[in-house]
Amino acid sequence: MSSSVRRRVLRWCGTAAAGVVLLSSGGAGISDAVAKPAPDRPSADGCGIAVPSGSTTLTVQSGGLARTVIVHVPAGYHDWRRTPLVVNLHGSGTTAQLQQGFSGMDPTADQNGFLVAYPQGLIPQQIGTLSGYDWYTPGDLLYGGAPVPANPPDDAAFITALPTLLAQSYCVDPSRVFLTGFSDGGRLTSYLACHASRVFAADAPVAGLRLPSPCPAGRPVPMISFHGTADPVDPYQGHSEQYWTYSVPQAAQYWAEQDRCFPVPRTTEGSGYSLTSYVLCAGQGDVQLYTVDGEGHEWPGGPPLPPELTSVLGPQSDAVDANSVMWTFFVHHPMPRIVLTRH
């Protein structure tokens, strides 16, 4: 990818990140980045702290490391009302800012009144001339089969703790915290569906659905995923990198088994897509796979990409609006009041 293409991508993503302000840097924690609560208000509860709508870049502390996260506050946010939170993870070699533009989730958040957090990885990754970061998913290699560096950041712990960190300054509803991610971020989303099932009420990997083994989820986890049939990076039929051997439909079946669903799925055909649904799952489990015909390695229904990107990632499709579809799924899958432990 040429430097001119990178500049176009950054300009394209800049509209979604307009108004981003760096409020903290270096070793400052989130309580230093946003107005501190009054002394008589619990420091772990951000309800009652006025924050403006729009996007803000924060630095938070996790595992002794300074971590970057962009937080988008929806229009009409009220600091006295518990608000849902969606954590949105970027793919390999990109950044929180690029994911904000690539997924185009902010308008959906504004329309439906939920917070979005775009955290950023720490492992440097160069793909062509595009410089960004990778996530560390335990047990996986990095993009292209690259080895994990020594002493990698504990990204799983960072993402798991992020809702609690943000709840210090925003009025977050802990029963409606959700996780999505693209590609590398989708694989980490799949991992955390198993390892943070008491934090994230439902999960939505985009071009990244896997079932880690073992999967010690404490309950049947609602799972919705999206994948294009022409994905050249994480092929729909599998048989690629070490972390991408089995097919996407097989991954959905594995999750159906994990959630103890009825083994025979129901398939619904739409215009340019098909929906595979596993029903009659244990607890509030639910498994859905949206297969987008002819789409490449993209976010379904996302903002248009320049031709220089689609020539590498494959064609885009607007047959499915992943943001609105996953939000509807999230609305119907809050954290159950009683979390059942698997035996």
N, C-alpha and C positions, 0 to 999 in steps of 0.2 A: 504494500500500500504506500503510495507516494506521500510526501509531506503535504502536497496540495490537497490530497484527499483527506488527510488528517485535519487540516484546517477547515475543510468543508464540514466534516463531521462535528468538530467543535462548535462551528457557527450554528449548525443545525440543532445541536443539543443546547446551545446557549439560550434559546428562547424558553426552554423549560426551566433553566437554572437562573433566569433573570432575577435580579434582586438578592442573590445569595451573598451573605455577608459573613466574613470570618469573625466570630465573636471571641474565639479563644485560640490559643496556640501553645506550643511547647508542652509543659506538664500540667496545664490547667485542667481541672476536672469539669464536669458538666455544671456543677453548682457554681463554678466561677464563670461559666459561659452565659448563663441566663440569670435573670433577677433572682436573688436568693429569697426563700420563703421567710415570712415573719417568724420571730422566735417561738411563738406559741403554735405554729403550724408544723405538723410532722414533716421532717426533711425528705421523707420518701414519698410524699404525696404532693404532686404539682397542682392539684385542684385549688383554685383561688389565685393562681399566679397568672397575671395578664401577659399574653404574648401576641404579637401581631400575626395576621395571616400571611402566607407566602413561605418562601424557602430560606432556611438559615443553615450555615455550615458550622458544626460544633466539633470540638475535640473532647473526647471522653477517655477515661483511664480504664484499661482492662489488662489484667495480668502484668502490671508494671509498664505497659506500653501505651503511648498516646495513639488513639484511634480516631479516624475521621468518620463523621456521619452527617449527611444532609437530612434535615427534617423539614417536611412540607406540612404546614398548618393549613387546613382547608378554610375557604371562605365561610364565614358564619360560625367559626369555632367559638365556643363559650367555655371559659375556664372553670365554670361551676358544673359542667355536664361531662360525665364520663364518656370518653370518645374512643371508638375503635382505633386500633393501630395495625398497619400492614408494614412489615419489614420486607424490603425488596432488594435482593442481592444481585450484583452485577456478574457478568461472565468473565472468562479469562482475558487478561490483557487489557481490561478496560477499567473504568473508575466509577465512583458513585455518581459523579456529574453526568457521565456518558449514559449510565443506566437510567437516570432520571429522564433524559431525553429519548433514549432508545425505547423504553417501555411506554412512555407517554401516560403515566398513571396519574399525574397531578390533576388534570381536568376531571377524571373519574372521582378522585378524592374530594374535589371541590363540590361536585354534584351530589355526592352521597355523604359528605361530612365525616370522613375518616382521616386520621393522620397517616403519613407515609414517612418511613425512615429508610434512607439509602446509605448503608454502611459501606466502608471501603476496605479491601484486603490490604495485606502488607508485603506479600511476596512479589518482588518485581518480576514482570513478564513483558517481554518484547515480542510482538507478533508483527513482522514486517517493520514498518516505521512507527507503528502504534505502540506507545508505552503505557502500561497500566499495571494491574496487579492480579494475582491469583489468590484463591482461597485454599486453605489447607483443610482437606477432608480426610480424617484419619483412615488409613488403609488404602488411599488412592495416590497414584502418581499425579503430577501436574499435567497441564496441557501438552499434548504431543508426546506423552510418556516421559517427560523430564523428571528427574528424581527430586524428592522433597529436600530442601536444604536442611542442614543441621539446626536443631533447636527452632523449629518453625513456630510461628505464633499460634496460640490456641484459639483459632477462629470459632470453633464450636462453643467454647466457653464465652467468648465475646458476644456472639449473636444471642446466645441463651440469656445472658445478663442484660442485653441492651434494653429490653422493655422495662426492666426495673430501673435502669439508669435514667431512661427518658421519663419515667413516671415521677422522678424528683422534680421535674420542671413543667411537665404537661399533664393534663387531666386524662390519664389513660384508663380505659376500662379493662381490667385484667382478665375478664372473661371473654373479651373479643380482641385478642392479639393473634395475628395471623402471619404466615411466612410464605413468601414466594421468591423465586430466583430464576435466573436464566443460565442455561448451559452449566458451566462450572458452579455458578450460584444455585442452579437447580439441583445439582448433585449434593451440595451441602444442605439444601432444603430437604432433600430426601433423607439424608443422614440424621438431621435434627428432628424429622418426624418420628424417628425411632428413639432418639436420645433426649429429646426435650418435649415429649408429648404432654407434659403437664404445664408447659409454658405457652406453646402455640396451639390454638384450638383447632386449626385446620391448615393444610399446606397445599401449595400450588406450584410444583416445578414446571418450568417452561423449557422445553428441549433439554431436559435433564432428569427424567424420572428413573430412579433406581430403587432397589430394596437392599439396604445394607444387611450383612449377615455377620454376627447376630443382630436382631432387631429387638431390643429390650423395651419397646413401647409399653407404657403402663396402662394402655387402653386401646380400643379400636380407633384408629386415627382417620378422620375424613380427609380424603386425598383427591384433588382434581389436577389433571395435567393436560398439557397441550404439546403437540409435536407435528411437524410437517413431514410429509412423505418424501420430499426431495431434499432433506437435510444432508449436506455433504460433510458436516463436521461430526455430528452425533447421529449416524444413520438410523433411520426408523427401524430397519431390520437388524440392527446391531452389527456385530463382527467388525469392530474397529479397535480402539485403544483398549488397554488393559482394564480400564474402568467402564468399557462400553462393549461388552461381549454379547449379551442377550438382547432381544428385540424390545421395543417399547411396549407392544401388546403383552409380551411375556412379563415385563415389569409390572404392568397393571394387574395381570393375573396373580403375580406374587403378592401384591398388596391386597388383593381380594382374599387370598388365603390368609394373610396376616390379620386382616380384619374379620375373618370368619364369615365371609359373605356367601350367598348362594353361588355355586361354582359356575353356572351357565350365565354369561352376561346377556344383557339386552342391548341391541344395536339399533340406533336411530340414524337414518340418513338425512342429511341436510344439503343445502346448496353449497357445494365445495368443501364439505366436511362430513365426518361421521362421528357419532357419540357412542362410545362403549360404556355401559353402566353396569356395575355390580351392585345388586340390591340385597335386601334382607340380611344385612351385616349385623354383627354383634354390636350391642350398645348403640352408639350413634355413629358407627363407622359408615363410610360411604366412599366408593371408588368410582371416579369418572375419568375417561380418557377422550379428549377431543383430538381426532386425527384430521389434520388440515391437508386437503389434496393439493399436491404440487408445490407446497411451500417449503422454503429452505430453512436455514438456521436463523430464524427471526422470531420476534414477538408478534403473535397473530393479532392483526388489527392495529399494530403500532404505527407511529408516524412514518411517512414515506422516507426511504433511504436513498442516497445518491446511487447512480448506476455503478460507480466504482465499488460499492459495497455489495450490491446484489449480484454483481458478476462473480463475487467470491463466495458469498453466503447463500446464494440461490434466490429464487423469486419470492416476493412477498405476496400475502393474501389478506384480504379483508373479509373473508368468509366467516370468520369468528372474531369477535371483539373480546380478546382474552381478559381485559381489565374488567369489563362489565359482567362477563360470565363468571369470573372467579369471585367478584364481589358478591354477586347473588348467592353463590355457593357459600361464601363466608357468612353471609347474613343468616343462612339457615343452619349454620354449624358453630354456634358459640361453645365455649368450654362447658361440658356438662357439670351440673351442680355436684353430682357425686361421680368421682373419677374411679372407675373400676380397675382393679389390678388384674393383669392377665396371670393365669396359672398354667 
